[in-house]
Amino acid sequence: ELIDALTGLRKPTSGSVRIGGRDLTSATAHEHLEAGLGHIPEDRQRRGLVLDFSLAENLLLHDYDKAPFSKFGWLSPGRVLERARSLLGEFDVRGGGPRTLASALSGGNQQKVVVAREVSRDPRVLIAAQPTRGLDVGAIEFVHKRLVAERDEGRAILLVSLELEEIVSLSDRILVIYEGRIVGEYGPDVSEEELGIAMTGAGREAA
């Protein structure tokens, strides 16, 4: 529910959502994207990709109506394929080319396609929800390195994860939410044990 509210898929019942001072509390998901939000969803197959679309089409989902890929409503196939080849190479997507269907890739390579699309849009804020769920060791390492690289370049990243090791190793600031409330705020030196206790709601009375 939190991710849905932050990405415009669900209207918040309280509070506000802002990016760069712009109020997006009642905005649509498309308006969130236009304001500079990138979103790596938890379910890459249902929300991150259209499995019956090619990789080139999936990489263009948010930008099909923008230059240089589209002009007067007409797509430029050459530029679409050129961009796809570039991103598939940069993000080490294996198992196919621009015309390969997304359904033909392994889970790790599907996730790399999602990461490539969202990062390449140069978002102001990137929300990564369970970005390594179900991935093998190699894919996990790749996603982690890419998130760290984006952070180091000044990108604001909101990582949502149940993996304590992932949270501690990647985060500069950690918030624990229990039953809709923030019950703890920690720095990167927090122990996994302390986080685990907070995730059970043990510290909610003090929050």
Secondary structure, 3 states (H helix, E strand, C coil): CHHHHHCCCCCCCCCCCEECCEECCCCCHHHHHHCCEEEECCCHHHHHCCCCCEHHHHHCCCCCCCCCCEECCEECHHHHHHHHHHHHHHCCCCCCCCCCEHHHCCHHHHHHHHHHHHHHCCCCEEEEECCCCCCCHHHHHHHHHHHHHHHHCCCEEEEECCCHHHHHHHCCCEEEEECCEEEEEECCCCCHHHHHHHHCCCCCCCC
